[in-house]
């Protein structure tokens, strides 16, 4: 069901934790399955110098959070803002269709952290679709991270 990369990032997640003096923090959740992600970024010279996450959710949610931190660490804010849900899934060699919402949550948490850093309010954020309560048709298994 899951690729080796998904399993690796679930079993050995990278950059877990929080940054006490973060420059930006983004939190997202999915009311249907209970996944909650919080992403913390530290920015130096307009580049993400440090990034950490805390995720309560299924294995795919943990894996997408982990890979997202690896993809954008060291990237400019502008580059990180362009990270798409599909790029997150592709970096993990794909996700089952019922778990694609997890890549949405990871990218959304990152984008919210960047918007928080930039001082952009929720409603100003380019009319981004709210993934908090969309129905993906399957309950997630909750694993404590």
N, C-alpha and C positions, 0 to 999 in steps of 0.2 A: 504494500500500500504506500509506504513512504520510501523515498530515495535514501541512499546511504548518507548523503549530506544532511538531510533532515534529521536522521537518527543521530548523527554525530553532533549536530548543534543542539539537539534536545538533551542528549546524554552528557555533553561537555559544553554547555553554553559559555560563550565568551562575553566579557564586559558586563557581568551581572553586578548589580549593586546600585548605589546612588551617589551622586556628587553633591556634597553638602552645600557648596557655594556655586552651584550651577548657574550658568549664564542664561539658560533656557530650559524649561521643563514642559513636557507635553504629556497629557494623560488622555487615553481613549478607552472605551469599553464597548462591549456588545451585550445588551440587556438580554438577548435571547439565549446565548450560551454561557454568559458569565465571564468571558475573557476580559481581563483588565491589564492594560500596559501603561507603564510610566517610563518615559525616556528623558534622560538628563544630558545636556550638552555643555561643554566648556569650549569657548571660542577664543582663539588667539590669532591675530593678523587675518581676520575673516575666514579662518580655517577651523574646522572642528578638531580641536587638539585632544579632547577626551570625550567619550560618550559611554554611558552606562544605562542599563534598563532594569526594571523590575516587572515581571509578568506573572500574573496568576491566570493560568489557563491550560489549554490542551498542549500536547507536544508540539504541534505545528505552530501554535502561538509563541511558544518559547523559542523554537528554531528560527522563526521569521524575525523575532526581536534580535536574536544573537547575530544572524547574518546581516541584518540592517546595520548594526553597530560596526561590523567589520567592513562593510561596503563604504560607509561614509567617513570613517575615521581618517583624518588627514585631508579630506576634501574641503573645498571652499563651500561657504554657505550656499552660493549660487548653484554649485554642482549638486549639493545634497538636496536642495529644493526640488531638483528634477527627478529624484528617485521615484520610480513608479511602482505600483503594486506588482505589475508583471515582472519588472526587473528583480524584485525581491524573490518571487516564486522561481524565476529562471535561475537565479544564483543558487537555489537549493535543488536544482535539477527537476523542478516542477513540484506541484502540490495536487492532491486529489481535488476535484471540483468542489466538493463539500467543504474543503478547508481553505479555499482561495480567500475567503473573508479575513483569514489571519494575516495574509500579506497586506491587505488593506489596512488592518489595524496597525501593523508595524510601521508602514509608510506614513500613516496618519499621525501616529505618535511622534515620529521624527518631524514631520511638517509642523505640528503644533508646537514642539519644542523650539523649532527655528522661528516660528511666528512670535512665540513668547520672547525670544531673544531680540527679535526685531521690533518688538512693541506693537505688533499687529493684533488687533482685537479679533475675536472669533468671527464676528459677522463681516469683517473686512477681508477675511482670508480668501479672496477670489471666489466667493460663493461655493466653496468646497462642499461636496455632498457629505452629509452626516452619516457615518457608518455605525453609529452607536446602537441603533435599534433595528437595523435591517434584518430581515429574516433570511437566513441561509438554509433553512430547512432541516438542520440537524443539530442536535444538542452536542456540545463539546464535553469531553471528559475533563474534569478539573484535576490538575496536578499541581501541587504546591511547589513553587520555585524558591 
